Amino acid sequence: MGMRRLGVMGGTFDPIHNGHLVAASEAAAALGLDEVIFVPTNDSYQKTDFAPAEHRYLMTVIATAGNPRFSVSRVEIDRQGPSFTADTLRELGETYPDAKLFFITGADAVSNLSTWHQYPDILELANFVAVTRPGHDFKLPAEVADRVPILEIPAMAISSTDIRSRVRENRPIWYLVPDGIVQYIAKTNLYREVW
């Protein structure tokens, strides 16, 4: 039967949007992934001022519920302290010993990979895949360029930062995020205040 091929898509997902979902779906198709596991960050050491972890986790569950190839892990939410990709990949590797892991992230994040905790060990824990929008001329740093493929993904121009601003400014977010996320944000009054 061979090893399972699991995509791992980490991020703050503040909020998760259609660009994330399209990237995961396209990566799954391009790489022949059996499943994509979304991993919302608990405490990002590289970002500040984000919505509480439980809100971001619930929105990720809502957004991915309709796709049988998508699942959501609490591995970082339940871990105490800062969320480090290296720790997450080690834990997922232990949880899924029969799987080959593919870490899906934005090309801009891969360009800063040398600043990540326990770099370059993380490159041994999973195959990294960089996603970017079509037509964007992006070059990865030489030290990872031969190890990290770049996938052009439609809808990558959608930004969580823009969505949060739109909510604060009472501008529409329909079709940028799944319908359930529009309703969740309205119901919980998320992003009306800066965290």
N, C-alpha and C positions, 0 to 999 in steps of 0.2 A: 504494500500500500504506500510506502514512502513516508517521509516526514511531512507533517502538516506545515503549511505556510501561513504564518500569522502576521498581520500588519499590526503595528502599535502606533497609535496617533495620540501623542501627548500635547497638552496645552492648557492654558487657563480656561479656554472656552467661555469667555466673559463678554458676550454670550457666544455660544456655539451658533454658527451661521451656515447658510447654504454652501459657501465656499469650502468650509471644512468637510461637509458631507460629499460634495462633488469630488474633492481631492481624494477622500477615502475610497469612494466608489471607482474612480478612474485608476487609482493605484492598485486596487484589488483586481481590476480587469487586466491592467498592463502586466502585473507581476504574478498573476494566477494565484492570488491569496484565497485561502479557505475562509478567513474571517478577518475583520479589522476590529481591534479592541481600542476603544477610546479611553484615555486615562486623564481625567481632569486633575490638574495640579492642586495640591493642598496649599502649600506655602511656597510660592516661587521666590527663589533667591535673586532672580534677575528682574522681577517686576514688583511694583507696589500698587496699592490702591485698586484692589479688585474685589468683586462681590464675594460674599461668604461662600466657602467651599460647597456647602450643602445645596445652595441655590444653583451653582454651576453644575454640580453633579446631576441634580434633578432635571435641569434643562437639557443636559447631554442625554439622559435616559429618554426624555420625551422626544428629542430630535431624532434619535436613532432607532426608536421602537419599531418603526415600520419596515426596517430592512433586516431580513433574517441573517445576513452576513455581518451585521454590526452588533457589538456588545459593548458594555461599559464596565470598567474596573474601578473599584474603590481603593486600589493598592496604594495610591499616594494620599488619598483623603484620610485613610485610616492610619497611615504612618505618622508618627510624631516628628516634628522638626521640618526643616526645609525639604522640598521635593527635588531629588537629584535623579536625572535620567539613568545614571549608572546603577543606582540602587533599584530602580524600577525594573530595568532590563534584567538584572540579576534575579530579582524575585519572580518575574514572569518566566524566566528561563527555568527556574526551579519548579514553578507551577505547571509549565508545559514542557517537560523534558523531551517530548517527542516532536517538538516544533522548531522550525527555523524562523527567527524573528526578523521582521523588516520594520525599521523605525521610520515613519513618514513625518516629515517636517518641512517647513518653508525653506526655500533656498537661502533666504536672508539669514535664517537661524544657522544653517549649515556653514555659511560664510564666517560665522563667529564661533564655530565649533571648538576652536583652540582655547576659548575662554570657559568652556563647560567644565564642571566638576569631574575630575578623574579622566580628562582627555589625556592620552588617546585610548585608554582602556575601553571606553564606550564603543569604539569602532570594532572591537573584538566581540562585543556582546550581541550585536545585531548588524544587519545590513542596513545602512542608512540610504534613504531615498529623499531627494530634494524636489519639492514641487514649486512651480512658478507659473505665472500667467503666460498665455501664448504671446509670442512676439517680443517678450521681455528679454533683452540681451543680457544674460547673467552668466558670469564666469565664477566658478568656485575656486577657492584658494588651491594652489598647486598641491599642497600636502594631502588634500582629499579628492581632488578632481578625478583621479583615476579609480577611486573606490566608491564614489557616490553618483549614481545616475540622476539626471534631471528629467522630471516629467512636466510637460506643459499641461496645465489644467485650466479648462474654462471656469469662469466664475471666481477666480482667485483675486479679483480686484475688490471683492467685498471685504470689509474690515470691521472687526469687533469695536475698535475705537470709534469709527464712524457711527456704528449702530448705537453705542452708548450716547454719543452726542445727539443723535437724532431723537432718542427717547427724551433726553433732557430738554430739547428744543421743541418737543411735541410735533416732530416730523414723522412721516410714515416709515415703518420698517417692514411692512408687508413685502413678501417675496425676496427679502434679503435673508430672512430666517424662516424656518418652518412655522406654519400657522400656530402650532401648539406653543411655540416660544413667544410669539406675539401675545398670546393670551396669558401665558405664565408671567411675562414681564408686566402686563397691565394689572393682573390680579395681585401680584406681590409688590407692585410699585417700585420695582428695581430700577436703578439708574436715574431716579429722579434727584438723588443726592449723590455727591461724590463720596466714595467709601474711604 
